[in-house]
Amino acid sequence: MADKYAIDSHKLLYHPVEVSKWYEAEGDWEKQKNIYPIYVEITPIGSCNHRCTFCSVDYIGYKSIKQDEEVLKKTIREMAKLGVKSIMFAGEGEPTLYKPLPEVLDVCKEIGIDTSLTTNAVVMDEQSIENYLKNCTWIKVSINAGDRETYASIHQTKAADFDRVIENLTLASKLKKEKGYSCTIGSQMLLLPENVNSTLLLAQKMKDAGVDYLVIKPYTQSLYGTSRKYEGLTYENMMHLEKELKKIETPEFSIVFRANTMKKLEEEEQPYKKCYSTPYFWSYIMADGAVYGCSAYLGNENFAYGNINKQSFEEIWKSQSRKDGISFVENDLDISMCRKNCRMDEVNRYLWKLKNPNSHVNFI
């Protein structure tokens, strides 16, 4: 199936300069401290209007805390100067509940940072949708069933929210076409036992709504997640969906069935021995302003480097806490304890091959 945005792979090969800096900085803090993330995920607000059964950050508690608008704008401007290229607004809560989000996105657009938004799309309206389309490189909507009842059960919300999401996606697609916005409109379903039978129905609804793609992805257990409902879930009996979904695709609507990621769940061990991506190529900022090197370890002090409400991003990234974090990841982190198929998994596979090439690599 078409995956032109490499959703089931990685894009680090498009950043050879940054990779080269990382490669040459091994063991040298003076070089390591100046390697800034390419990509940062930001949680603008901790609140969420849903309580999804699969939520990976339920242990944080959906706290009613939000970013200080001016501090966030200042930090984003600083990060752009330091070399950060992209920001995804998502995280512990539902980002569209953050009222200053449109103004923050305006700043990102102004300074040239690529932005994206992962959302459940319930509280959007025409005005906010147009702002998101104007400013974002892509928007991805989490919609985890193809019918109202299953959706309500999984998202733990009212069935009317399903109708609202379909309406908002249809409106977004219409506005994009009418006004010529380049923003890619995507949707995503986490494949679960409860929604497997509505997968094809969802694909047809997304196609009819006019979105650009639908991602079907597997569940992986959060390290600290309170919910263990789907722990150990495997996908051998669901792989047939890939062939059936392909029949719904068109040149304008693609379906990314993440078969590669599903199959990796069956691996007995990781093909790499260290996490090389953390804390170099990405970062995570919580709703309270805390800066982390990995979103799978929120609350773990080994991955916490500072807070944007107290320090500049540059100070945080060059801090003793990050230096200690690098040492921990390199020398003490047992990656067998990490979340399977984490966000940096494909990046780590790539970096491991660079650091540990086979004997034939010079025969290009």
C-alpha positions in Angstrom: 0.0 0.0 0.0 1.1 3.6 -0.6 3.2 5.0 2.2 4.8 8.0 0.5 5.3 9.8 3.9 7.3 6.8 5.3 4.8 6.5 8.2 5.8 2.8 8.7 9.5 3.6 8.4 11.6 6.7 9.3 13.0 9.9 7.7 16.3 10.4 9.3 18.1 9.6 6.1 17.0 13.1 4.9 19.1 14.7 7.6 22.7 13.6 6.9 24.3 16.7 8.4 22.7 16.1 11.8 23.5 12.4 11.6 27.1 13.2 10.8 27.4 15.5 13.8 26.0 12.7 16.0 28.3 10.1 14.5 31.4 12.2 15.2 30.4 13.3 18.7 30.5 9.9 20.4 31.9 10.3 23.9 32.6 14.0 23.5 30.2 16.1 25.5 31.4 19.4 24.0 30.1 18.1 20.7 27.1 16.2 22.0 25.6 19.3 23.8 25.4 21.1 20.6 23.3 18.5 18.8 19.8 19.8 19.0 16.7 17.8 18.2 15.3 17.8 14.6 11.8 17.1 16.0 10.0 18.1 19.2 6.6 16.9 20.5 4.8 19.4 22.6 1.8 18.9 24.9 0.1 22.3 25.1 -2.5 21.1 27.6 -2.9 18.1 29.9 -6.7 17.9 29.8 -8.5 15.5 27.5 -12.1 15.2 26.6 -11.8 11.4 26.0 -10.6 8.5 28.1 -9.5 6.0 25.4 -9.2 2.4 26.6 -5.7 2.2 25.0 -4.3 5.5 26.3 -0.6 5.2 26.9 -0.4 8.2 29.3 -3.3 7.5 31.5 -0.9 7.2 34.5 -0.2 10.9 34.2 -3.8 11.7 35.1 -5.1 14.2 32.5 -4.1 17.1 34.7 -5.8 20.4 34.1 -2.4 22.1 33.4 -1.4 24.1 30.3 1.5 25.8 28.8 2.1 29.5 29.4 1.4 31.0 26.0 4.2 33.6 26.0 6.8 31.1 27.4 5.8 28.6 24.8 6.0 31.1 21.9 9.4 32.3 23.2 10.7 28.7 23.5 9.5 27.9 20.0 11.3 30.9 18.5 14.5 29.9 20.4 14.2 26.3 19.2 14.0 27.4 15.6 17.2 29.4 15.9 18.9 26.3 17.5 18.0 24.1 14.5 14.7 22.4 15.5 12.9 21.7 12.2 9.5 20.4 13.3 7.0 20.3 16.1 4.0 18.0 16.7 1.3 19.2 19.0 -0.1 16.2 20.8 0.9 14.6 24.0 -0.8 13.9 27.3 -4.0 15.8 26.6 -6.1 16.9 23.6 -4.2 19.8 22.0 -7.2 21.5 20.5 -8.5 22.2 24.0 -5.6 24.7 24.3 -7.3 28.0 23.3 -4.1 29.8 22.3 -3.1 27.0 19.8 -4.0 28.9 16.7 -1.8 31.8 17.7 1.0 29.5 18.6 0.7 27.8 15.2 0.8 31.3 13.6 4.2 31.8 15.3 5.5 28.4 14.0 4.5 29.3 10.5 6.1 32.7 10.7 9.5 31.4 11.8 9.5 28.4 9.4 9.1 25.5 11.8 7.0 22.6 10.2 4.1 21.8 12.5 1.6 19.0 12.8 -1.3 18.2 15.0 -2.6 14.9 16.4 -6.1 15.2 17.6 -9.4 13.5 18.3 -11.0 16.4 16.3 -14.1 16.7 18.4 -13.9 20.4 19.5 -12.8 21.8 16.2 -14.9 24.4 14.4 -14.6 26.0 11.0 -12.4 28.9 12.2 -9.9 26.7 14.0 -9.9 24.1 11.2 -8.9 26.8 8.7 -6.1 28.0 11.0 -4.8 24.4 11.3 -5.0 23.9 7.5 -3.2 27.2 6.9 -0.4 26.5 9.3 0.2 22.8 9.6 2.1 20.4 7.3 -0.2 17.7 8.4 -3.1 16.9 10.7 -3.8 13.4 11.9 -7.1 12.5 13.5 -7.4 9.6 15.9 -10.7 7.8 15.1 -10.6 4.3 16.4 -13.7 2.6 15.0 -15.9 2.7 11.9 -19.3 3.0 13.7 -20.7 5.2 16.5 -21.2 2.5 19.2 -17.7 0.9 18.9 -16.2 4.4 18.8 -18.0 5.5 21.9 -16.9 2.4 23.7 -13.2 2.7 22.8 -13.0 6.4 23.2 -15.2 6.3 26.3 -17.3 9.2 25.2 -20.7 9.8 23.7 -21.6 8.4 20.3 -22.4 11.8 18.9 -18.7 12.6 19.0 -18.2 10.1 16.1 -20.6 12.1 14.0 -18.8 15.3 14.9 -15.4 14.0 13.9 -16.7 12.8 10.5 -18.3 16.2 10.0 -15.1 18.0 10.9 -13.0 15.8 8.6 -15.4 16.4 5.7 -15.3 20.2 6.3 -11.5 20.2 6.6 -11.2 18.3 3.3 -13.7 20.7 1.6 -11.9 23.8 2.9 -8.5 22.4 1.8 -9.7 21.9 -1.7 -11.6 25.2 -2.0 -8.7 27.3 -0.6 -5.8 25.4 -2.0 -4.1 24.5 1.3 -1.2 22.1 1.1 -1.8 20.5 4.6 -2.1 16.7 4.5 -5.3 15.5 6.3 -4.8 12.0 7.8 -6.7 9.7 10.0 -5.6 6.9 12.2 -7.1 3.8 13.8 -5.4 1.7 16.5 -6.3 -1.9 15.5 -8.0 -3.6 18.5 -10.2 -6.7 18.9 -13.2 -4.5 19.4 -12.8 -2.5 16.2 -11.4 -5.1 13.8 -14.8 -5.7 12.3 -15.4 -2.1 11.6 -12.0 -1.4 9.9 -13.3 -1.6 6.3 -16.3 0.6 7.3 -14.0 3.2 8.7 -11.8 3.2 5.6 -14.9 3.8 3.4 -16.0 6.6 5.6 -12.6 8.3 5.5 -12.5 8.0 1.8 -16.0 9.5 1.5 -14.9 12.3 3.9 -12.1 13.3 1.5 -9.1 12.8 3.7 -5.7 11.9 2.2 -5.0 8.8 4.1 -5.9 6.3 6.8 -3.3 4.6 9.0 -4.1 1.3 10.6 -1.5 0.7 13.4 -0.9 -1.8 16.1 -1.1 -1.4 19.9 2.0 -1.6 22.0 1.9 -1.6 25.8 3.0 1.6 27.5 5.7 1.1 30.1 3.9 2.9 32.9 0.3 2.7 31.6 -2.4 1.9 34.1 -4.5 0.0 31.6 -3.2 -3.5 30.7 -6.3 -4.4 28.7 -4.4 -5.1 25.5 -1.1 -6.2 26.8 0.3 -9.1 24.7 -2.0 -8.3 21.8 -0.7 -9.8 18.5 -1.9 -9.4 14.9 -1.5 -12.8 13.1 -5.3 -13.1 12.8 -5.8 -9.6 11.5 -3.2 -9.4 8.7 -5.8 -10.3 6.1 -7.2 -6.8 6.4 -4.3 -5.4 4.4 -5.5 -7.1 1.2 -9.1 -6.1 1.8 -8.2 -2.5 2.5 -6.2 -2.2 -0.7 -9.4 -2.5 -2.7 -10.7 0.8 -1.1 -7.6 2.8 -2.1 -7.7 5.3 -4.9 -5.0 7.7 -6.3 -6.4 10.4 -3.9 -6.9 8.2 -0.9 -4.2 5.9 0.5 -4.3 3.4 3.3 -1.2 2.7 5.3 -1.6 -0.7 6.9 1.4 -0.9 9.2 2.2 -4.6 8.6 5.9 -4.1 9.2 5.3 -2.7 12.7 2.8 -5.4 13.5 5.3 -8.1 12.5 8.0 -6.6 14.6 5.9 -7.3 17.7 6.8 -11.0 17.2 10.5 -10.4 17.4 12.1 -12.1 20.4 14.6 -9.3 20.8 15.5 -5.9 19.3 18.0 -6.0 16.4 19.9 -3.2 18.1 21.6 -3.1 21.6 21.4 0.6 22.4 19.0 3.5 21.9 21.0 5.9 19.8 18.2 8.4 19.1 17.8 9.6 22.7 18.6 12.3 23.6 19.7 13.7 20.3 17.2 13.7 17.5 14.0 14.4 19.3 12.6 15.7 22.5 9.3 16.0 24.3 7.8 18.9 26.3 5.1 18.1 28.8 2.1 20.3 29.6 3.9 21.6 32.7 6.9 22.6 30.7 9.2 19.7 31.6 11.6 18.7 28.9 12.2 15.0 28.3 14.4 13.0 26.0 11.8 10.2 25.5 8.1 10.2 25.7 8.0 6.6 26.9 9.7 7.6 30.1 7.7 10.6 31.3 8.1 10.9 35.0 11.5 9.1 35.0 14.2 11.5 36.2 16.8 9.9 34.0 15.1 11.4 31.0 14.1 14.8 32.5 16.5 17.7 31.7 14.8 20.8 32.9 11.7 23.0 32.5 11.0 25.8 29.9 9.3 27.9 32.6 12.6 28.1 34.5 15.3 27.9 31.8 15.8 28.5 28.1 15.8 25.5 25.9 19.5 26.0 25.1 20.3 25.9 28.8 18.2 22.7 29.3 19.8 21.0 26.3 23.3 21.8 27.5 22.6 21.1 31.1 24.3 18.6 33.4 20.9 16.7 33.5 21.1 16.0 29.8 24.7 15.1 30.1 23.8 12.6 32.8 20.9 11.4 30.6 23.2 10.6 27.8 25.4 8.6 30.1 22.4 6.7 31.5 21.2 5.8 28.0 24.6 4.8 26.8 25.7 2.8 29.8 22.7 1.8 32.0 19.5 1.7 29.9 18.2 -1.8 29.4 16.3 -1.5 26.1 14.6 -4.8 26.6 12.5 -2.9 29.1 11.6 -0.2 26.6 8.3 0.0 24.9 8.2 -2.2 21.8 7.9 -0.3 18.5 8.6 3.0 20.2 8.5 6.2 18.1 12.3 6.0 17.4 12.4 2.3 16.7 13.1 2.5 13.0 15.5 5.4 13.6 17.4 3.2 16.1 17.6 0.4 13.6 19.1 2.8 11.0 21.6 4.3 13.5 22.6 0.8 14.8 23.6 -0.2 11.2 25.6 3.0 10.8 27.6 2.2 14.0 27.7 -1.5 13.4 28.1 -2.1 9.6 28.7 -5.5 8.1 31.9 -6.3 6.2 30.5 -5.6 2.8 29.3 -2.0 3.1 32.1 -0.5 1.0 30.9 -2.5 -2.1 28.3 0.2 -2.9 
